[in-house]
Amino acid sequence: MSKPIKVMITILISLTIIGIATIVILVYGDQGSVSSEERTIDDMVENSFMTGEIRTDLADNNFLLIQFRIVTDHEDAAEFLQKGEHFQLNNVILKELTVLKEENFRSGLSEVEQQLKNHLNQIDGLQKHGKVTDIFTIDKVLQ
């Protein structure tokens, strides 16, 4: 074989080895580090707030008393929602809850929290400050 062919084959093999090593490092190298999705409890508390007790009737004529902790991805988003707690936030929550029935709160509370999160993230102006990442039900009474 001529010298240029040997050099070209050596370069191709070297690039292949470097590419494989890079892929292995990217795939397996980050397993020990904390994901950006995993948040500390302190961070969640700092970027969250509790709603007041919310009382409403349900679609099946039962009554509900409920309270949530709303967690956001940024402190500004929590402050924005707290400022609107008495009208924007409560309006979205009440609209969402009044169409539900008792069984939604007995067996599907996670779905209710997810629906609320989706609707809260659609509040005008919230996107500039952040987004709601989690909603936790703190207190719930059905009658």
BAVOVEX-965218 format. One line per 3 residues: number of its first residue (from 1); for each residue x, y, z of C-alpha. Coordinates in pm, 1 decimal. Layout:
BEGIN
NUM = X Y Z; ...;
//
This chain:
BEGIN
1 = 0.0 0.0 0.0; 113.5 347.0 -67.9; 188.0 596.3 207.3;
4 = -114.6 829.0 141.5; -356.8 534.4 170.9; -198.0 423.4 501.3;
7 = -227.5 779.8 638.5; -591.6 803.6 527.6; -681.7 467.9 688.7;
10 = -503.9 568.8 1011.8; -696.8 898.0 1023.1; -1031.5 722.7 960.0;
13 = -965.1 466.2 1232.7; -860.2 741.5 1475.8; -1174.4 945.5 1403.0;
16 = -1392.1 636.0 1447.9; -1233.9 558.9 1786.6; -1273.0 921.1 1899.4;
19 = -1638.8 922.2 1787.6; -1718.0 598.9 1972.1; -1542.4 723.4 2285.8;
22 = -1741.3 1049.5 2270.8; -2072.2 864.8 2239.4; -1985.7 633.9 2530.3;
25 = -1890.6 932.0 2749.8; -2209.1 1122.2 2662.4; -2436.0 824.4 2722.8;
28 = -2277.2 679.3 3034.8; -2082.8 972.5 3177.8; -2379.0 1173.7 3317.7;
31 = -2539.7 894.6 3519.6; -2378.6 1001.8 3845.8; -2474.1 1369.6 3824.1;
34 = -2805.2 1513.7 3939.6; -3047.6 1577.1 3656.5; -3176.6 1929.4 3602.2;
37 = -3527.1 1787.8 3653.2; -3442.6 1669.7 4006.5; -3487.5 1958.5 4245.5;
40 = -3404.3 1988.2 4610.6; -3683.9 2029.7 4861.6; -3537.2 2367.3 4963.5;
43 = -3556.7 2489.5 4604.1; -3915.8 2368.2 4574.0; -4018.9 2542.4 4897.4;
46 = -3845.6 2864.8 4794.7; -4027.2 2870.9 4459.7; -4371.2 2774.7 4586.1;
49 = -4664.4 2899.6 4787.1; -4982.1 2765.8 4943.4; -5322.8 2874.8 4825.7;
52 = -5585.7 2970.9 5072.7; -5863.2 2723.8 5143.7; -6085.3 2699.5 4838.4;
55 = -6451.3 2605.6 4882.7; -6669.1 2507.1 4592.6; -6953.7 2282.9 4487.9;
58 = -6889.4 1996.2 4248.6; -7084.5 1880.2 3945.0; -7253.9 1604.3 4149.8;
61 = -7380.3 1850.8 4418.0; -7109.2 1761.5 4670.6; -6899.5 2028.6 4836.4;
64 = -6522.9 2049.7 4841.9; -6280.1 2231.6 5069.2; -5926.6 2206.0 4929.4;
67 = -5583.5 2368.0 4958.5; -5281.8 2335.0 4728.1; -4908.3 2401.6 4732.8;
70 = -4813.6 2532.9 4390.4; -4447.3 2484.8 4291.6; -4291.6 2690.2 4011.9;
73 = -3957.0 2678.1 3835.7; -3864.8 3031.7 3936.4; -3937.0 3259.4 4231.2;
76 = -4078.2 3527.0 3995.1; -4344.3 3284.1 3872.8; -4453.3 3208.5 4230.8;
79 = -4473.8 3580.6 4308.0; -4671.1 3644.7 3987.3; -4926.1 3377.1 4076.1;
82 = -4952.2 3496.4 4436.7; -5031.9 3848.5 4321.0; -5318.1 3710.0 4116.1;
85 = -5423.7 3456.8 4377.9; -5749.7 3624.2 4462.4; -5877.2 3654.5 4108.6;
88 = -5671.9 3485.1 3832.3; -5552.6 3184.4 4027.3; -5878.8 3119.0 4209.4;
91 = -6073.0 3172.7 3887.2; -5874.2 2902.9 3704.9; -5894.9 2663.3 3999.3;
94 = -6268.9 2711.4 4049.8; -6346.2 2670.0 3679.2; -6151.1 2346.5 3676.6;
97 = -6292.5 2201.0 3999.2; -6663.2 2278.6 3958.3; -6700.2 2047.8 3657.7;
100 = -6552.8 1750.9 3846.8; -6728.0 1493.9 4063.1; -6650.3 1338.2 4401.2;
103 = -6494.8 1030.2 4239.2; -6230.6 1251.8 4071.2; -6104.1 1347.0 4416.7;
106 = -6130.0 999.8 4565.5; -5944.1 804.8 4296.5; -5795.6 1054.5 4049.7;
109 = -5635.6 1330.6 4253.7; -5312.5 1313.8 4051.4; -5506.6 1378.8 3730.7;
112 = -5681.5 1675.7 3892.8; -5344.3 1820.4 3996.0; -5207.0 1768.6 3643.5;
115 = -5510.3 1939.9 3484.7; -5473.5 2234.2 3722.1; -5102.6 2262.3 3640.9;
118 = -5176.8 2269.7 3267.0; -5446.3 2536.4 3307.0; -5236.7 2751.5 3541.0;
121 = -4950.8 2749.5 3290.7; -5189.7 2909.2 3040.1; -5247.8 3221.2 3254.2;
124 = -5156.2 3530.5 3052.7; -4819.9 3671.5 3154.9; -4697.4 3368.2 3350.4;
127 = -4467.1 3253.4 3068.5; -4252.0 3566.6 3116.9; -4184.1 3467.6 3478.2;
130 = -4162.3 3088.3 3460.3; -4404.7 2798.8 3481.7; -4584.0 2576.7 3730.3;
133 = -4390.1 2252.1 3770.3; -4592.8 2072.5 4039.4; -4912.9 2100.8 4236.7;
136 = -4954.0 1918.6 4565.9; -5284.4 1881.3 4746.6; -5223.2 1990.2 5106.1;
139 = -5572.6 1956.7 5249.4; -5899.2 1814.3 5114.0; -6245.3 1770.8 5262.4;
142 = -6540.6 1633.1 5064.4; -6900.7 1658.3 5180.2;
//
